[in-house]
Amino acid sequence: MLILAYGQSKKYKAVQRSLQDGAVAASSVPDTLKKARHVNKKKSAVPTPKVFGGLKQFRTWSVGFNAGVLSTSVVTGGENDFRKVAPDAGYGISVRKQFGHIFGLQFDILSGHMSGSVPRQYDEAISSYRTELGYSATTSIVANLGTVSYMQRKQSMSFFVLGGEGFLGFAPTVYYKDGTSFSTKYLNGAFKNKVYIHEFTTFVGAGVKFRINDRFAVNTGYTENFIDDDFLDGIHNMSANGRDYQKDKFSYGYASLEFSIGKSSKPNIDWVNPVSLIYNELEDHSIRDEFEILKMRLTGIEHAIIELKGDSDEDGVPDYFDKCPNTPKGVIVDGAGCPVKVDSTLIKRDSVIREILIKNSTATDTGMPCNKTIIFNYNNAEIMPAYFKTLDAIAAELKANNNKNVVLSGYSSSEGTSDHNMRLSLQRALAVKAYLVKAGVNEKQLAVKAMGETKAVASNASEEGRMLNRRVQIY
C-alpha cells in the first residue's frame, strides 16, 4: 500500500507540474500585450464603464435651476375663467436621481405669478387678477425617450417626458374696475390665518436636453398642471349646467441649467451611449489579454489531460492509474491494470454458453422456436443475462402465434440428491415460464416439466458436461 501511494503521488506531482507549467506559460504574457494595456490606461483617465457594471460607475444625481413663463392657458386647449391671459414669470429648482439610462425620479419646487383679465362670466365689476404661486412641490418620473446621436460615443442631445403629482399653495388677488381688490392672503373667516390655499395637482410634460460638457447641460421643457380646484384665478366659474365648477390648470415653459453631482472620474449617465458600451468592451485590450491568458492555461490543461488519458500498454487502464505498466497485450487485467487470475471453470462455462447461444439462434421448426436451451449456474435457478435475448425472441414468436404451445423441461446435473435435483429442475423451468409470462406470453401456451438429473445430454463426469446438463429445454 505504501509503495502504491508513493507511486501515485509521484504521478500526481508530474501532472500537477504540467498544470503549473500551463499557468506559468499563461502568466508570461507577451510584452506587446503588456504595452497595449499600459497605453490603453494612459489614453483613458476616466475608467471605461462596463455594460453590466451597475450604476456605481456613473454620476446619477443632478441639480437644476430653471426660469420661464407661467400661464393659466395650456396648449392642449380648454377654457379659462379670463379671456386674456398675461404670461408671467416663474422660477424653480429640481433634483433628479437617475436609476438607469432611461428612467429617473425628479423632485421639483416651483414659484412665480400668473395673471389675466376680462372674465368670461361672473361679476362685471371684475377687471383682472394676479395669483401668487407660493410653491409647487411635485415628484415625477422622468423617461429619456431617445437621442439624435446614437452613432456617437457621447450623446449631445436627448428627449425626455415626465409626469407626476404633488401639492401647491397659491394666493389669488382679484382687481375690480373701481380700483379696489380682494386677496385671500388677508381674509378673515374661512381663510383666517391662512397665507395660501393648498391643493393637490398632477402634471405631464416633455422637453429637450442639450449637453454643454459632461458636467453641465441646458434643458428646455413644457409642463401642463391640473389642479383639484377652481379658485386659482380668484373666482369660481360654473360649467354650462350651472352646477359643476371647471377645475383650473396652468402651464410652465422653462429653460434650466442642470449640474451633475459626483466624482469627476465617473461619467454622467445622461450622456453615456449604451450602444457604445458594448463596442468599448469589444475593443478593450485588457479583455483580449485575459482571453490570451485563458488560451495559454487551456493549453497546459490539455497537455495534462492527454497525460492522464495515456494508455501505453493498451490494457484499458490509463497510465496514471496503472499499477502494472507494460502488461502484454491480450492479458485480462483488473481496474488497477494488473493481470487477473481467471478460474478455468469460468472460462469453460462461458465457452459452453456461447455454443448454446449459437445453437439457439439456428434452431427453428415450422416458424416456431424449438430445441432452445437455457443454461444455468451450479445449484442456481436464476436466468443469466446472456439468455435474455433468446427468451425475448421466443416470447415475440409465441405472442404472434397464440395457437402454438411449448414445453419447458427443467434439468439438473448429478450433484446432490435426486429429490433436490428434481426441485431444482422445477425451479429452473418455472423461472423460464415466469420470464415469458412477464414478457406478455399467455400462460396457457406454456407447459412445465421437471426432469431432475434424468436424460443428461452430456457426461456428468466432467465439469463441462455437468454445465450442459444444468438446463431448461424449450421445444
C-alpha positions in Angstrom: 0.0 0.0 0.0 2.8 2.4 0.9 4.6 1.6 -2.4 1.3 2.2 -4.3 0.7 5.6 -2.5 4.2 6.7 -3.3 3.9 5.7 -7.0 0.6 7.6 -7.3 1.9 10.6 -5.5 4.8 10.8 -8.0 2.3 10.6 -10.9 0.1 13.2 -9.3 3.1 15.6 -8.8 4.0 15.1 -12.5 0.5 16.0 -13.6 0.5 18.9 -11.2 3.7 20.2 -12.7 2.0 20.1 -16.1 -0.8 22.2 -14.9 1.6 24.6 -13.2 3.6 24.8 -16.5 0.3 25.9 -18.2 -0.3 28.5 -15.6 3.3 29.8 -15.8 3.0 30.0 -19.6 -0.2 31.9 -19.2 1.4 34.3 -16.8 4.2 35.0 -19.3 2.1 37.5 -21.3 3.9 38.8 -24.3 5.4 42.3 -23.9 3.2 43.6 -26.7 0.1 42.7 -24.6 1.5 44.5 -21.6 2.4 47.6 -23.6 -1.0 47.7 -25.2 -2.6 47.5 -21.7 -0.3 50.3 -20.5 -1.1 52.5 -23.5 -4.8 51.9 -23.1 -4.7 53.0 -19.4 -2.9 56.2 -20.4 -5.5 57.1 -23.0 -8.5 56.9 -20.6 -8.0 58.9 -17.5 -11.7 58.2 -16.7 -12.5 54.5 -16.2 -14.4 53.0 -19.1 -17.9 51.9 -18.0 -18.9 48.3 -18.4 -22.2 47.1 -19.8 -23.1 45.3 -16.6 -21.0 47.4 -14.3 -24.0 48.9 -12.4 -25.0 52.4 -11.5 -22.0 53.0 -9.2 -19.7 53.6 -12.2 -21.8 56.7 -13.3 -22.8 60.1 -11.8 -26.6 59.7 -11.3 -27.5 62.8 -9.3 -28.1 66.2 -10.8 -29.5 69.6 -9.7 -31.1 72.1 -12.0 -32.1 75.8 -11.7 -34.9 76.9 -14.0 -36.8 80.0 -15.0 -39.6 80.6 -17.5 -43.2 81.6 -18.2 -46.3 80.7 -16.1 -49.7 80.9 -17.7 -53.2 79.8 -16.9 -53.7 78.6 -20.5 -52.4 75.3 -21.9 -51.6 74.2 -25.5 -53.9 71.2 -25.3 -56.9 73.6 -25.2 -59.8 74.3 -22.8 -61.4 77.4 -21.5 -60.2 79.7 -18.7 -62.1 82.0 -16.4 -60.5 85.0 -18.1 -60.4 85.7 -21.8 -57.0 87.4 -21.8 -54.1 85.6 -20.3 -50.9 87.6 -19.5 -47.8 85.4 -19.2 -45.9 85.9 -16.0 -42.6 84.9 -14.6 -41.8 81.6 -12.8 -38.7 80.0 -11.4 -37.7 76.9 -9.5 -35.2 74.2 -8.6 -35.1 70.4 -9.4 -33.2 67.5 -8.0 -33.1 64.3 -10.1 -31.8 60.7 -9.4 -31.3 58.5 -12.5 -31.9 54.8 -12.0 -30.7 53.8 -15.4 -30.2 55.1 -18.9 -33.9 55.6 -19.3 -35.8 56.2 -16.1 -35.2 58.6 -13.2 -37.0 60.2 -10.3 -37.2 64.0 -10.0 -38.3 66.4 -7.3 -39.3 70.0 -8.3 -40.0 73.2 -6.4 -41.7 76.0 -8.4 -42.8 79.5 -7.6 -44.0 82.6 -9.5 -47.1 84.5 -10.6 -50.0 84.2 -13.1 -52.1 87.0 -14.5 -55.2 87.5 -16.6 -58.0 89.9 -17.5 -61.6 90.2 -19.0 -63.6 87.5 -17.2 -65.8 85.3 -19.4 -68.7 85.3 -17.0 -69.1 86.4 -13.4 -69.2 89.9 -11.9 -68.9 92.7 -14.4 -67.1 94.7 -11.8 -64.0 92.5 -12.0 -61.3 93.6 -14.3 -58.3 91.3 -13.8 -56.5 89.0 -11.4 -52.9 88.1 -10.4 -52.2 84.9 -8.5 -49.1 84.4 -6.4 -47.9 80.8 -6.7 -46.2 80.4 -3.3 -44.9 76.9 -4.0 -45.5 73.9 -6.1 -43.8 70.8 -4.7 -44.0 67.7 -7.0 -42.4 64.4 -7.6 -42.3 62.9 -11.1 -40.9 60.0 -13.1 -38.6 61.1 -16.0 -38.1 58.9 -19.0 -35.4 59.6 -21.6 -37.0 58.7 -25.0 -34.1 58.9 -27.4 -31.3 60.8 -28.9 -30.2 62.1 -32.3 -26.6 61.0 -31.6 -26.7 57.2 -31.4 -23.7 57.0 -33.8 -21.5 59.0 -31.4 -19.8 57.7 -28.2 -21.3 60.5 -26.2 -24.8 61.8 -26.7 -25.2 65.6 -27.3 -29.0 65.9 -27.2 -31.8 63.8 -25.8 -35.6 64.0 -25.5 -37.5 63.3 -22.3 -41.0 63.1 -20.9 -42.1 63.4 -17.3 -45.3 63.0 -15.3 -46.1 63.2 -11.6 -48.1 64.8 -8.8 -47.7 66.9 -5.7 -49.1 69.9 -3.8 -49.2 73.6 -4.4 -50.0 76.7 -2.4 -51.4 79.8 -4.1 -53.0 83.2 -3.2 -55.1 84.9 -5.9 -55.8 88.6 -5.9 -58.9 89.9 -7.8 -58.9 93.5 -9.0 -62.1 95.5 -9.5 -62.8 98.3 -12.0 -63.3 100.8 -9.2 -59.7 100.3 -8.1 -60.3 98.0 -5.1 -59.0 94.5 -4.8 -59.7 91.2 -3.0 -56.9 88.8 -1.8 -57.1 85.5 0.1 -54.0 86.5 1.9 -55.9 89.0 4.1 -59.2 87.3 4.5 -60.8 86.6 7.8 -63.3 83.8 8.4 -62.7 80.7 6.3 -59.2 81.8 5.3 -58.2 83.3 8.6 -54.5 82.9 9.4 -54.0 81.1 6.0 -51.5 82.6 3.7 -52.0 80.2 0.8 -54.7 77.9 -0.5 -53.3 74.4 -0.6 -54.4 71.9 -3.3 -53.4 68.7 -5.0 -52.0 68.8 -8.5 -51.0 66.4 -11.3 -48.9 67.3 -14.3 -47.3 66.0 -17.5 -44.5 67.4 -19.6 -41.8 67.0 -22.2 -38.5 68.6 -23.1 -35.2 68.5 -24.8 -31.8 68.4 -23.1 -28.6 69.8 -24.6 -25.1 68.8 -23.5 -22.6 71.6 -22.7 -20.0 69.2 -21.2 -20.0 66.2 -19.0 -20.9 68.3 -16.0 -23.4 70.9 -17.3 -26.5 70.7 -19.5 -29.2 73.1 -20.7 -32.8 71.8 -20.6 -35.9 73.3 -22.2 -39.3 71.9 -21.3 -43.0 72.5 -21.0 -45.5 71.1 -18.4 -49.2 71.2 -18.0 -50.5 71.2 -14.5 -54.1 70.3 -13.5 -55.4 71.5 -10.1 -58.1 69.9 -8.0 -59.8 73.3 -7.5 -61.4 76.2 -9.4 -60.0 79.1 -7.4 -56.6 79.6 -8.9 -57.7 82.9 -10.6 -59.7 84.0 -7.6 -63.2 83.2 -8.9 -65.4 80.1 -9.2 -66.7 79.7 -12.7 -69.5 77.2 -13.2 -69.9 74.9 -16.2 -72.8 75.1 -18.6 -75.1 73.0 -16.4 -74.7 75.7 -13.7 -73.7 73.2 -11.0 -70.1 71.9 -11.6 -67.0 74.0 -11.3 -64.4 73.9 -14.0 -61.1 73.0 -12.4 -58.2 75.3 -13.2 -55.0 74.5 -14.9 -51.8 76.2 -15.7 -48.6 75.7 -17.8 -45.0 76.3 -17.4 -42.5 76.7 -20.2 -38.9 76.9 -19.0 -35.2 76.7 -19.6 -32.9 75.3 -16.9 -29.2 74.9 -16.2 -28.5 71.5 -14.8 -25.4 70.4 -12.9 -24.3 66.8 -12.5 -23.2 65.9 -8.9 -20.5 63.4 -8.3 -16.8 62.5 -8.8 -15.2 63.8 -12.0 -13.7 60.3 -12.5 -17.2 59.0 -13.3 -19.1 59.9 -16.4 -22.5 61.4 -16.3 -25.1 58.7 -17.1 -27.2 61.1 -19.1 -24.6 61.3 -21.9 -23.3 57.8 -22.0 -24.4 56.0 -25.1 -25.4 52.4 -24.1 -24.6 51.1 -27.6 -21.0 52.4 -27.3 -20.5 50.5 -24.0 -20.8 47.2 -25.9 -18.3 48.4 -28.5 -15.9 49.6 -25.8 -15.8 46.2 -24.2 -15.1 44.5 -27.5 -12.3 47.0 -28.1 -10.9 46.7 -24.5 -7.3 45.4 -24.6 -7.5 44.1 -21.1 -10.2 41.7 -22.2 -8.1 40.5 -25.1 -5.2 40.0 -22.7 -7.4 37.9 -20.4 -8.5 35.8 -23.3 -4.9 35.1 -24.4 -4.1 34.1 -20.8 -7.0 31.7 -20.7 -5.9 30.2 -24.0 -2.4 29.5 -22.6 -3.9 28.0 -19.4 -6.1 25.8 -21.5 -3.2 24.5 -23.5 -1.4 23.5 -20.3 -4.6 21.7 -19.0 -5.0 19.9 -22.4 -1.5 18.5 -22.1 -2.2 17.3 -18.5 -5.5 15.7 -19.7 -3.6 13.9 -22.5 -1.1 12.6 -20.0 -4.0 11.4 -17.8 -5.7 9.6 -20.7 -2.5 7.9 -22.0 -2.5 4.1 -22.0 0.9 2.9 -23.3 0.3 -0.9 -22.8 -3.3 -0.6 -24.2 -4.8 -2.6 -21.4 -7.7 -0.2 -21.0 -6.3 1.4 -17.8 -4.8 4.9 -18.1 -1.1 5.0 -17.2 -1.8 7.4 -14.3 -3.9 4.7 -12.6 -2.0 1.6 -14.0 -0.2 -0.2 -11.1 1.3 -2.8 -13.5 2.6 -1.0 -16.6 3.7 -2.8 -19.8 1.2 -5.6 -19.4 1.4 -7.9 -22.5 -1.4 -7.4 -25.0 -4.4 -9.7 -24.6 -3.9 -10.3 -20.9 -7.1 -9.7 -18.8 -6.4 -7.0 -16.2 -8.3 -5.7 -13.2 -9.2 -2.0 -12.5 -5.6 -1.3 -11.4 -4.1 -2.6 -14.7 -2.7 -5.9 -13.1 -3.3 -9.3 -14.7 -6.3 -11.3 -13.3 -6.0 -15.0 -12.5 -9.1 -16.4 -14.2 -10.7 -19.6 -12.9 -10.6 -22.1 -15.8 -14.1 -23.3 -14.8 -15.5 -19.8 -15.6 -13.8 -19.9 -19.0 -15.3 -23.3 -19.7 -18.7 -22.0 -18.7 -18.5 -19.0 -21.0 -17.5 -21.2 -23.8 -20.5 -23.5 -23.2 -22.8 -20.6 -23.1 -21.5 -19.3 -26.4 -22.0 -22.6 -28.1 -25.6 -22.9 -26.7 -26.5 -19.4 -27.9 -25.2 -20.3 -31.4 -27.4 -23.4 -31.5 -30.4 -21.5 -30.2 -30.1 -18.9 -32.9 -30.3 -21.6 -35.7 -32.9 -23.9 -34.2 -36.4 -23.5 -35.8 -39.3 -25.7 -36.5 -42.1 -24.5 -38.8 -41.5 -20.9 -37.9 -41.7 -21.6 -34.1 -38.8 -21.6 -31.7 -37.8 -25.2 -30.7 -34.9 -27.0 -29.2 -33.7 -23.9 -27.4 -31.6 -24.4 -24.4 -31.1 -22.1 -21.4 -28.0 -23.0 -19.3 -27.9 -22.3 -15.5 -25.2 -22.0 -13.0 -24.5 -24.6 -10.4 -27.3 -25.1 -7.8 -29.0 -22.0 -9.2 -32.3 -21.2 -10.9 -31.6 -17.6 -11.9 -31.6 -16.9 -15.6 -28.3 -15.4 -16.8 -28.5 -12.1 -18.8 -26.8 -13.8 -21.8 -30.1 -15.6 -22.5 -32.5 -12.6 -22.2 -32.2 -12.0 -26.0 -33.1 -15.7 -26.7 -36.1 -15.6 -24.4 -37.3 -12.3 -25.8 -37.3 -13.8 -29.3 -39.3 -16.8 -28.1 -41.8 -14.5 -26.4 -42.3 -12.5 -29.6 -42.9 -15.6 -31.6 -45.4 -17.0 -29.1 -47.3 -13.8 -28.9 -47.5 -13.6 -32.7 -48.8 -17.3 -32.8 -51.1 -17.6 -29.8 -52.4 -21.0 -31.0 -48.9 -22.6 -30.6 -47.7 -24.1 -27.3 -44.3 -25.0 -26.0 -42.9 -27.3 -23.2 -40.4 -26.0 -20.7 -38.4 -29.0 -19.4 -36.1 -28.4 -16.5 -32.9 -30.5 -15.8 -30.0 -30.6 -13.4 -26.6 -32.2 -13.1 -26.0 -35.2 -10.9 -24.5 -33.4 -7.9 -26.8 -33.6 -4.8 -29.7 -35.9 -4.0 -32.3 -36.9 -6.5 -35.1 -35.0 -4.6 -33.0 -31.9 -4.5 -32.2 -32.1 -8.2 -35.9 -32.6 -9.1 -36.9 -29.5 -7.1 -34.1 -27.5 -8.7 -35.1 -28.5 -12.2 -38.7 -27.5 -11.5 -37.5 -24.1 -10.2 -35.5 -23.6 -13.4 -38.4 -24.4 -15.6 -40.7 -22.1 -13.6 -38.1 -19.3 -13.8 -38.2 -19.5 -17.6 -42.0 -19.6 -17.6 -42.2 -16.5 -15.3 -39.9 -14.6 -17.7 -42.0 -15.4 -20.7 -45.3 -14.6 -19.0 -43.9 -11.3 -17.8 -42.9 -10.7 -21.5 -46.6 -11.0 -22.5 -47.0 -14.7 -23.4 -50.3 -16.4 -22.5 -49.7 -18.8 -19.6 -51.8 -21.4 -21.3 -49.2 -21.7 -24.1 -46.6 -22.9 -21.6 -46.3 -26.4 -20.1 -43.7 -27.1 -17.4 -41.9 -30.4 -16.7 -39.3 -31.2 -14.0 -36.9 -33.9 -15.2 -34.3 -33.7 -12.4 -31.0 -35.3 -13.3 -32.5 -37.7 -15.9 -31.9 -37.5 -19.6 -28.5 -36.0 -19.4 -27.2 -34.6 -22.7 -23.6 -34.9 -21.6 -21.5 -36.9 -19.1 -21.7 -35.8 -15.5 -18.1 -37.0 -15.0 -16.7 -33.7 -16.3 -17.5 -30.1 -15.3 -18.1 -29.2 -18.9 -20.7 -32.0 -19.2 -22.4 -31.0 -16.0 -22.7 -27.5 -17.3 -24.7 -28.8 -20.3 -27.0 -30.7 -18.0 -28.0 -27.7 -15.9 -30.6 -26.5 -18.4 -34.1 -25.8 -19.4 -35.0 -27.3 -22.8 -37.7 -25.4 -24.8 -39.5 -27.5 -27.5 
